[in-house]
Amino acid sequence: MQTVVKDENITLCLWANLEKNPRFKGLNFEEVGFGFELPKQLAVSDIAVRILHTHYDHLTLLARTTHLKIHTLSHRSLSGGDEIPAGLALPEQGEARDNGEGKDDNETQQQRVDEEVQSIQGVEGRKSAASQQSRKTSAQTAEGRGSQIQTQMEALSAEGDLTSPSEDLTVVDSTEHVQVVDLMEYTPLGGVFYFDVFHLPPQAHHVNSWEIRQLLDTGLQVFYYPIEKLSSDDTDTISCPPVTVSVRLPNCVVFLETPQVARWDAAGKQWRMDGIADVSYKEEEAEISFKMDVFQAFVLMQETYTNFPFQSWELRPLGPDSAVFTVKGAFVDVTITIQGDQCMLLSGQEKGLSHLLGKQMSGPALQRAMLNAGINIFVNEHTDKYVSTCGKDPLTEHAAYEQMALFASACAFSWSKWNSKCGAEHLVMQACEHHGPTPVPKDLWHLYLLGAQMSLKLEITEKSEAFCPDHYPGSELHSTFIHMLQDDMSTDGIVRTRESNYLFVNTVQNLLCATRPLMYS
């Protein structure tokens, strides 16, 4: 007996072993693309196999909140002082920036910290945006440079929408070969697959015109596999071969590489990659199969930053309060159009993205949708641990994004190979005035050098053999990038920038801060 039930949220496949045929090998649910193969011990047992695919994933959220590192700040740290993690001793009173604050007695200070700890622990799995920003500023102040950058991804992370807070989930035990998934490095995609086996309930018997059925009040009973050994003697143990599972990849996600398979550890409340063997991926059929020793929930994963670093990028205007942002990633190119405060995804790859392409939505909503679909071009405070960067000064970088957004209605900006050659204190990009939806002619681009104190137009081009910071003959030096751009802009272009709607400017700036193309390309 077999059946399939599905709706917009779940897909349920159920098979009951009524015949107990020892020659039974497995079953494929062709209409949904799920299948399994069973060893002989299970083929002759009173069992029922269930594959439940939920199109949502609450187990990953459980893993993140379970292994969450909760940090709290003292009253002083919220105003720029040091961070006080929960459970650690208070710093000396002399560390306070204000002399009056430094005279607070320990009892009052401890009470403040206790109140903050209780407040944070009361909202499990969430971080304070103020705490997150203060922690970044505190850490970078110690290096002699304060960063005020908080990307859109970080803001959403603080609300618990996109990424998990700082966590330590990468553990490898050399004896048991335990491989716990780092949920900052990998992202589960396509929902959760529950693969279970149960004892078959007593079946009805027909005697004359009577139907006799044994009723149990125990409910559904799990069939434990591998089967326990019969005695303590190792020679009496039962050989329990692994079971094979095959699934068709969900059509609402994009896997840029071979999917990784992770199984759910219910005891540790975490995803693990050990215990998975003989993984076979058929890219053309979009099907993956593998073997597991036990029946467990599993999920398909992809490296979060597999599309990093960017190969190039471009931001150019399409008209008043309209622009297009293009990123050429390591595997797939992404194009996003901005119209006012709305964004729309455009991509040459339609497979797995049909539910997103051509739909207007807010910037944060588009980010969440793209992450859930497996297309990630967004960064957060942990990205530099997994992706090589240009190591730019964050204040200079953030100022550049602000000024680019202000002039996005009339100027085009693009990647330059010299950005990685000019040092951490400077940025280099191509820019020019451009109106209309047509591509920018190559001869219109000029190189600009941006710094904390000065911006200038460079004499070199993208085709030059070596980097040289000499300014373009006849050009002037300016304290800001936008004043530098205005030297070569027409009156109509300057008027267009001044008439830009603040919603459009804010949306462009948030998109640039969320992707940080000057840092990750």
C-alpha positions as CSV (number, residue, x, y, z in Angstrom):
1,M,0.0,0.0,0.0
2,Q,1.3,3.4,-0.9
3,T,-0.1,6.9,-1.0
4,V,1.0,10.5,-1.6
5,V,-0.6,13.6,0.0
6,K,0.6,17.1,-0.7
7,D,-0.4,20.8,-0.5
8,E,1.5,24.1,-0.6
9,N,3.3,23.4,2.7
10,I,4.0,19.7,2.9
11,T,4.4,16.6,0.8
12,L,3.7,13.2,2.5
13,C,4.7,9.9,1.1
14,L,3.5,6.7,2.9
15,W,4.2,3.0,2.2
16,A,3.0,0.1,4.3
17,N,4.7,-3.3,4.0
18,L,1.6,-5.5,3.8
19,E,3.1,-8.2,1.5
20,K,6.5,-8.6,3.3
21,N,8.1,-9.8,0.1
22,P,11.8,-10.6,0.8
23,R,12.6,-9.7,-2.8
24,F,11.3,-6.2,-2.3
25,K,14.1,-3.7,-3.0
26,G,12.6,-0.3,-2.8
27,L,10.0,2.1,-4.0
28,N,9.9,5.4,-6.0
29,F,7.1,7.9,-5.6
30,E,7.4,9.2,-9.2
31,E,4.9,12.0,-8.9
32,V,7.0,13.8,-6.2
33,G,10.5,12.4,-6.9
34,F,11.1,10.6,-3.6
35,G,12.3,7.1,-3.2
36,F,14.0,4.6,-0.9
37,E,15.7,1.2,-0.9
38,L,15.4,-1.2,2.1
39,P,17.6,-4.1,3.3
40,K,16.1,-7.5,3.6
41,Q,15.5,-7.3,7.3
42,L,13.1,-4.4,6.8
43,A,11.5,-5.9,3.7
44,V,10.1,-8.8,5.8
45,S,9.2,-6.7,8.8
46,D,5.8,-5.2,9.8
47,I,6.8,-1.7,9.1
48,A,5.5,1.5,7.4
49,V,7.9,4.1,5.8
50,R,7.1,7.7,5.9
51,I,8.8,10.5,4.0
52,L,7.4,13.9,5.0
53,H,8.8,17.0,3.2
54,T,8.0,20.2,4.9
55,H,8.6,23.2,2.7
56,Y,9.6,25.2,5.7
57,D,12.4,24.6,8.2
58,H,12.0,25.1,11.9
59,L,14.8,22.7,12.9
60,T,17.5,25.1,11.8
61,L,16.0,27.9,13.9
62,L,15.9,25.5,16.8
63,A,19.6,24.7,16.3
64,R,20.5,28.4,16.1
65,T,18.6,29.3,19.3
66,T,19.8,26.3,21.2
67,H,23.5,27.0,20.5
68,L,23.1,30.8,20.8
69,K,25.8,32.7,22.6
70,I,23.9,35.4,24.5
71,H,25.9,38.6,25.0
72,T,24.8,41.6,27.1
73,L,26.2,45.0,27.6
74,S,26.6,47.2,30.6
75,H,25.1,50.7,30.8
76,R,28.5,52.1,30.0
77,S,29.1,49.8,26.9
78,L,25.8,51.1,25.3
79,S,27.4,54.5,25.3
80,G,30.6,53.3,23.8
81,G,32.4,51.3,26.5
82,D,33.5,47.7,26.7
83,E,31.2,44.8,26.2
84,I,30.3,42.6,29.1
85,P,29.3,39.0,28.1
86,A,26.7,37.3,30.2
87,G,28.2,35.3,33.0
88,L,31.5,37.2,33.1
89,A,32.8,39.5,35.8
90,L,32.2,43.2,35.6
91,P,35.1,45.4,34.4
92,E,36.8,47.7,36.9
93,Q,35.0,50.9,37.6
94,G,37.9,52.9,36.2
95,E,37.2,51.7,32.7
96,A,34.1,54.0,32.6
97,R,34.4,57.0,30.3
98,D,32.6,59.2,32.7
99,N,34.1,59.9,36.1
100,G,30.7,60.0,37.8
101,E,29.9,56.7,36.3
102,G,33.1,55.2,37.6
103,K,32.0,55.9,41.2
104,D,28.9,53.6,40.9
105,D,29.0,50.9,43.6
106,N,29.3,47.3,42.5
107,E,25.8,46.4,43.8
108,T,24.1,48.9,41.5
109,Q,26.2,48.0,38.5
110,Q,25.6,44.3,39.1
111,Q,21.8,44.9,39.3
112,R,21.9,46.7,35.9
113,V,23.7,43.8,34.3
114,D,21.3,41.2,35.8
115,E,18.3,43.1,34.5
116,E,19.8,43.2,31.0
117,V,20.6,39.5,31.1
118,Q,17.1,38.7,32.1
119,S,15.7,40.9,29.4
120,I,17.8,39.3,26.7
121,Q,17.2,35.8,27.8
122,G,13.5,36.4,27.8
123,V,13.6,36.8,24.1
124,E,15.4,33.6,23.0
125,G,17.2,33.7,19.7
126,R,17.2,37.5,19.2
127,K,19.9,40.0,19.6
128,S,19.7,43.7,20.3
129,A,20.6,45.8,17.3
130,A,22.2,48.3,19.7
131,S,24.3,45.5,21.3
132,Q,25.5,44.4,17.9
133,Q,26.5,47.8,16.7
134,S,28.2,48.6,20.0
135,R,30.2,45.3,19.8
136,K,31.4,46.1,16.3
137,T,32.4,49.7,17.3
138,S,34.2,48.5,20.4
139,A,36.2,45.9,18.6
140,Q,37.3,48.2,15.8
141,T,38.1,51.0,18.2
142,A,40.7,48.7,19.8
143,E,42.3,48.6,16.3
144,G,42.4,52.4,16.2
145,R,39.6,52.7,13.7
146,G,35.8,53.0,14.5
147,S,33.3,51.5,12.0
148,Q,29.8,52.8,11.8
149,I,28.7,50.4,9.1
150,Q,25.7,48.3,9.7
151,T,24.5,46.6,6.6
152,Q,21.0,45.7,5.9
153,M,21.9,42.1,6.5
154,E,23.1,42.9,10.0
155,A,20.0,44.8,10.8
156,L,17.9,41.8,9.7
157,S,20.2,39.5,11.6
158,A,19.6,41.5,14.7
159,E,15.9,40.8,14.3
160,G,16.5,37.1,13.8
161,D,15.2,37.1,10.2
162,L,18.2,36.1,8.0
163,T,21.2,34.8,9.8
164,S,21.9,33.4,13.2
165,P,23.8,35.3,15.8
166,S,27.3,34.6,16.6
167,E,27.6,30.9,17.3
168,D,30.2,28.1,17.5
169,L,28.8,25.1,15.8
170,T,31.8,23.7,14.1
171,V,32.9,20.7,16.1
172,V,34.9,17.7,14.9
173,D,35.5,14.8,17.3
174,S,38.5,12.8,16.2
175,T,37.3,9.6,17.9
176,E,33.6,9.6,16.7
177,H,34.1,11.7,13.6
178,V,31.3,14.0,14.5
179,Q,30.8,16.7,12.0
180,V,28.5,19.4,13.3
181,V,27.3,21.9,10.7
182,D,28.4,25.5,11.0
183,L,25.2,27.4,10.2
184,M,27.2,30.5,9.3
185,E,29.1,28.6,6.6
186,Y,26.2,26.5,5.3
187,T,22.6,27.4,4.6
188,P,19.8,24.7,4.5
189,L,17.6,25.0,1.4
190,G,14.3,23.6,0.3
191,G,12.8,22.6,3.6
192,V,13.2,19.5,5.8
193,F,12.8,15.8,4.8
194,Y,11.6,13.6,7.6
195,F,12.5,9.9,6.9
196,D,10.9,7.6,9.4
197,V,9.9,4.0,9.9
198,F,7.1,2.8,12.2
199,H,5.6,-0.5,13.4
200,L,2.7,-1.4,11.2
201,P,-0.5,-1.3,13.3
202,P,-2.4,-4.6,13.7
203,Q,-4.3,-5.3,10.5
204,A,-8.0,-6.3,10.4
205,H,-9.1,-9.9,10.0
206,H,-12.3,-10.9,8.3
207,V,-14.2,-13.8,9.8
208,N,-17.5,-14.5,8.0
209,S,-19.2,-11.1,8.0
210,W,-17.1,-9.8,10.9
211,E,-14.1,-7.5,10.8
212,I,-11.8,-8.1,13.8
213,R,-9.2,-5.4,14.5
214,Q,-7.0,-5.1,17.6
215,L,-7.1,-1.6,19.0
216,L,-4.0,-0.1,20.6
217,D,-3.8,2.9,22.8
218,T,-0.1,3.4,22.4
219,G,-0.4,5.4,19.2
220,L,2.2,5.3,16.4
221,Q,5.2,3.3,17.5
222,V,8.7,4.0,16.1
223,F,10.5,1.0,14.6
224,Y,14.1,1.2,15.8
225,Y,16.7,0.6,13.2
226,P,19.5,-0.6,13.3
227,I,18.0,-3.5,15.1
228,E,19.4,-4.2,18.5
229,K,21.7,-7.2,18.9
230,L,20.2,-10.4,20.4
231,S,22.9,-11.0,23.0
232,S,26.1,-9.4,24.4
233,D,28.2,-11.7,22.2
234,D,29.5,-9.7,19.2
235,T,29.1,-12.8,17.0
236,D,25.4,-12.6,17.6
237,T,24.9,-9.1,16.4
238,I,22.6,-8.5,13.5
239,S,24.1,-7.0,10.3
240,C,22.0,-3.9,9.5
241,P,22.9,-2.5,6.1
242,P,22.2,1.2,5.5
243,V,19.1,2.4,3.8
244,T,19.2,4.4,0.6
245,V,17.2,7.6,0.0
246,S,16.7,9.6,-3.2
247,V,15.0,12.9,-3.6
248,R,14.4,15.3,-6.4
249,L,15.7,18.8,-5.6
250,P,12.9,21.3,-4.8
251,N,12.0,23.5,-7.8
252,C,12.0,26.6,-5.7
253,V,15.8,26.7,-4.9
254,V,19.0,26.9,-6.8
255,F,22.0,24.7,-6.0
256,L,25.2,26.2,-7.5
257,E,27.2,23.2,-6.5
258,T,26.6,19.6,-5.5
259,P,24.2,19.8,-2.5
260,Q,25.5,18.8,0.9
261,V,23.4,16.4,3.0
262,A,23.0,16.8,6.7
263,R,21.0,14.8,9.2
264,W,19.3,16.0,12.3
265,D,20.7,15.1,15.7
266,A,17.7,15.3,18.0
267,A,19.7,14.9,21.1
268,G,22.2,17.7,20.4
269,K,19.6,19.8,18.5
270,Q,22.0,20.3,15.6
271,W,22.7,19.3,12.0
272,R,25.5,16.8,11.3
273,M,27.2,15.6,8.1
274,D,28.6,12.4,9.5
275,G,26.6,9.2,8.9
276,I,25.9,10.1,5.3
277,A,27.6,7.8,2.6
278,D,27.6,7.1,-1.1
279,V,26.2,10.5,-2.1
280,S,25.3,10.5,-5.8
281,Y,24.2,13.7,-7.6
282,K,22.5,13.8,-11.0
283,E,22.6,17.4,-12.1
284,E,20.5,17.0,-15.2
285,E,17.8,15.1,-13.4
286,A,18.2,17.4,-10.3
287,E,18.2,14.3,-8.2
288,I,20.4,13.3,-5.2
289,S,20.7,9.9,-3.5
290,F,22.7,8.7,-0.5
291,K,22.8,6.1,2.3
292,M,22.1,6.5,6.0
293,D,22.6,4.1,8.8
294,V,19.4,5.2,10.6
295,F,16.1,6.8,9.8
296,Q,16.4,10.5,10.5
297,A,15.3,13.9,9.3
298,F,17.7,15.4,6.7
299,V,18.2,18.6,4.8
300,L,20.0,19.7,1.7
301,M,22.6,22.4,2.2
302,Q,24.8,24.8,0.2
303,E,27.8,26.9,1.2
304,T,26.4,30.3,2.2
305,Y,29.1,32.3,0.3
306,T,29.6,30.0,-2.7
307,N,28.9,32.9,-5.1
308,F,31.7,35.0,-3.5
309,P,33.9,36.8,-4.2
310,F,32.3,38.9,-6.9
311,Q,34.0,39.0,-10.3
312,S,32.7,42.5,-11.1
313,W,29.7,44.8,-10.5
314,E,27.9,47.8,-12.0
315,L,25.4,50.3,-10.8
316,R,23.8,52.5,-13.6
317,P,20.7,54.6,-13.9
318,L,17.7,53.7,-15.9
319,G,15.9,57.0,-15.4
320,P,14.7,59.3,-12.6
321,D,14.7,57.4,-9.3
322,S,15.4,54.2,-11.2
323,A,18.6,52.1,-11.5
324,V,20.0,48.6,-12.2
325,F,22.5,46.9,-10.0
326,T,24.4,44.0,-11.6
327,V,26.8,41.6,-9.8
328,K,28.8,38.9,-11.5
329,G,29.3,36.2,-9.0
330,A,31.6,33.2,-8.9
331,F,28.8,31.0,-10.3
332,V,25.8,33.1,-11.3
333,D,25.2,36.7,-12.3
334,V,22.5,38.6,-10.5
335,T,20.7,41.7,-11.7
336,I,18.4,43.8,-9.5
337,T,16.4,46.8,-10.7
338,I,15.5,49.6,-8.2
339,Q,12.4,51.7,-8.8
340,G,11.7,54.1,-5.9
341,D,11.8,51.9,-2.8
342,Q,11.0,48.7,-4.6
343,C,13.5,46.1,-6.0
344,M,13.0,43.4,-8.6
345,L,15.2,40.4,-9.4
346,L,16.3,39.7,-12.9
347,S,18.5,36.8,-13.8
348,G,19.4,34.7,-16.9
349,Q,18.8,31.6,-14.8
350,E,15.1,30.9,-14.5
351,K,15.3,27.4,-13.0
352,G,14.5,27.6,-9.3
353,L,13.8,31.4,-9.5
354,S,10.5,31.5,-11.4
355,H,8.7,32.5,-8.2
356,L,10.9,35.5,-7.7
357,L,11.8,36.9,-11.2
358,G,9.9,40.0,-12.2
359,K,8.2,40.6,-8.8
360,Q,8.5,44.0,-7.1
361,M,9.3,43.8,-3.4
362,S,11.1,45.8,-0.7
363,G,14.9,45.4,-0.3
364,P,14.8,43.3,2.9
365,A,12.0,41.1,1.5
366,L,14.1,40.5,-1.7
367,Q,17.1,39.6,0.4
368,R,15.2,37.0,2.4
369,A,13.7,35.5,-0.7
370,M,17.0,35.3,-2.5
371,L,18.7,33.6,0.5
372,N,15.9,31.1,0.7
373,A,16.2,30.4,-3.0
374,G,20.0,29.8,-2.7
375,I,21.2,32.9,-4.5
376,N,23.2,34.9,-2.0
377,I,25.1,38.1,-2.7
378,F,24.6,39.6,0.7
379,V,27.0,39.9,3.6
380,N,27.0,40.2,7.4
381,E,29.5,40.6,10.2
382,H,30.7,37.0,9.8
383,T,31.3,37.0,6.0
384,D,35.0,37.9,6.2
385,K,35.7,34.7,8.1
386,Y,34.7,32.7,5.0
387,V,35.5,35.0,2.0
388,S,38.7,36.8,1.1
389,T,38.3,40.6,1.0
390,C,40.1,43.7,-0.1
391,G,40.4,44.8,3.5
392,K,39.1,48.4,3.0
393,D,38.6,51.0,5.6
394,P,34.9,50.7,6.6
395,L,34.3,54.4,7.1
396,T,35.6,55.3,3.7
397,E,33.7,52.4,2.2
398,H,30.4,53.4,3.8
399,A,30.9,57.1,2.8
400,A,31.4,55.9,-0.8
401,Y,28.1,54.0,-0.8
402,E,26.2,57.0,0.6
403,Q,27.6,59.3,-2.2
404,M,27.0,56.7,-4.9
405,A,23.3,56.4,-3.8
406,L,22.9,60.2,-3.9
407,F,24.1,60.3,-7.6
408,A,22.6,57.0,-8.7
409,S,19.9,58.7,-10.8
410,A,22.5,60.4,-13.1
411,C,25.8,58.5,-12.7
412,A,27.0,55.0,-13.4
413,F,29.6,53.2,-11.2
414,S,31.5,50.1,-11.9
415,W,34.2,47.7,-10.6
416,S,37.9,48.4,-11.2
417,K,40.7,46.0,-11.0
418,W,42.8,48.7,-9.3
419,N,40.6,48.6,-6.2
420,S,42.6,45.7,-4.8
421,K,45.9,47.4,-5.6
422,C,45.4,50.9,-4.0
423,G,45.7,49.9,-0.3
424,A,43.3,49.7,2.6
425,E,42.9,53.4,3.0
426,H,41.7,54.1,-0.5
427,L,39.0,52.9,-3.0
428,V,39.1,52.9,-6.7
429,M,36.1,52.6,-9.0
430,Q,35.0,53.6,-12.5
431,A,32.3,56.3,-12.8
432,C,30.7,58.6,-15.3
433,E,27.6,60.6,-16.0
434,H,25.0,58.4,-17.8
435,H,21.3,58.9,-18.6
436,G,18.9,56.3,-20.0
437,P,18.6,52.5,-19.9
438,T,21.3,51.8,-22.5
439,P,24.7,50.3,-21.5
440,V,27.5,52.7,-20.7
441,P,29.9,53.2,-23.6
442,K,33.4,52.0,-22.6
443,D,35.1,55.3,-23.6
444,L,33.0,57.2,-21.1
445,W,34.4,55.5,-18.0
446,H,36.9,57.3,-15.8
447,L,38.8,56.0,-12.7
448,Y,38.4,57.8,-9.4
449,L,40.4,57.4,-6.2
450,L,38.5,57.8,-2.9
451,G,40.0,58.4,0.5
452,A,39.0,59.7,3.9
453,Q,40.5,63.1,3.2
454,M,40.5,63.5,-0.5
455,S,39.0,62.2,-3.8
456,L,40.6,62.6,-7.2
457,K,40.3,61.6,-10.9
458,L,43.0,59.2,-11.9
459,E,45.1,59.5,-15.0
460,I,45.4,55.7,-15.5
461,T,42.8,53.5,-17.1
462,E,41.7,49.9,-16.7
463,K,44.1,48.9,-19.5
464,S,47.2,50.5,-17.7
465,E,50.0,48.1,-16.8
466,A,50.5,49.3,-13.3
467,F,48.6,51.3,-10.6
468,C,49.6,55.0,-10.3
469,P,47.8,57.5,-8.0
470,D,48.6,60.5,-10.2
471,H,45.5,62.7,-10.8
472,Y,44.1,63.4,-14.3
473,P,45.8,66.4,-15.9
474,G,43.6,69.5,-15.5
475,S,41.4,68.0,-12.9
476,E,41.0,69.3,-9.3
477,L,41.2,67.6,-5.9
478,H,38.1,67.5,-3.8
479,S,37.3,66.5,-0.2
480,T,34.3,64.4,-1.3
481,F,33.5,62.0,-4.2
482,I,30.3,63.8,-5.2
483,H,32.1,67.2,-5.6
484,M,34.6,65.4,-7.7
485,L,31.9,64.0,-9.9
486,Q,30.2,67.3,-10.3
487,D,33.2,68.7,-12.1
488,D,32.4,66.6,-15.2
489,M,28.6,66.6,-15.0
490,S,26.1,68.5,-17.0
491,T,23.6,70.8,-15.5
492,D,20.8,68.4,-16.3
493,G,22.6,65.6,-14.5
494,I,23.2,67.7,-11.4
495,V,19.5,68.7,-11.4
496,R,18.5,65.1,-11.6
497,T,20.6,64.1,-8.6
498,R,19.1,66.9,-6.5
499,E,15.6,65.8,-7.4
500,S,16.2,62.2,-6.5
501,N,13.5,60.8,-4.1
502,Y,14.9,60.0,-0.6
503,L,13.2,56.5,-0.8
504,F,15.2,55.7,-3.9
505,V,18.4,57.0,-2.4
506,N,17.9,55.0,0.8
507,T,17.0,51.8,-1.1
508,V,20.2,52.1,-3.3
509,Q,22.4,52.8,-0.2
510,N,20.9,49.8,1.7
511,L,21.5,47.5,-1.3
512,L,25.1,48.6,-1.6
513,C,25.7,48.3,2.1
514,A,24.1,44.8,2.1
515,T,26.4,43.6,-0.7
516,R,29.5,45.7,-0.1
517,P,30.9,45.3,-3.6
518,L,33.9,47.5,-3.0
519,M,35.0,45.0,-0.2
520,Y,34.1,41.6,-1.7
521,S,35.1,41.9,-5.4
